[in-house]
Amino acid sequence: MSTDPMDGHDAVTLMGIVFLAAVLAVGLTAYATITLVRTAKGRAQSTPAVLPRALGATASLAGAGALAVYAWGALRLLALDDTERGPACARAEGPVDASAIDGYSATYVPLRFGCHAADGTTYAVGVPEYVNPAALTLTITAAVLAGAAAAIGSRARGRRPDRVTA
């Protein structure tokens, strides 16, 4: 990022984030759907790999949700162009003149656009308040579910009843 205090997010980077997150979210959703359908069909056979597959698919859905929420926040920032920053900051500050804004701060993780007022206060605008907590919660959920799927899957592979020892 630039050292100019009036710079915000790079529009090309935000478009790339939105595109990549959307493609990955669709891919993870498709993977999870296919895995869950196959797992449901295989459940009648009572294979030990049913639970790890279901957990892995659910982890994929949580990851897709995290990506979709993050992409939504990035899309909202993309709509906050140079002409909208001043009015958005003025609305966030209340009835303060837009000339009281002496700089902006922009971050990608967490996704944020802040307006710095002359009195030292920073107001967040552009990104809905729920985006960062929802993305973090869904990311942690995906990681925990993926870890559980890996642990249960390795334990299930270690004690398969179909092994014959001679």
Protein Blocks (a to p, Z undefined) as FASTA:
>chain_A
ZZbfkbccdfklmmmmmmmmmmmmmmmmmmmmmmmmmmmmmmmnopaklmmmmmmmmmmm
mmmmmmmmmmmmmmmmmmmcfklmmmmmmmmnopadfklpgbdcddfbdcddddddfkop
acdehiafklmmmmmmmmmmmmmmmmmmmmmmmmmmmmcfkbccZZ
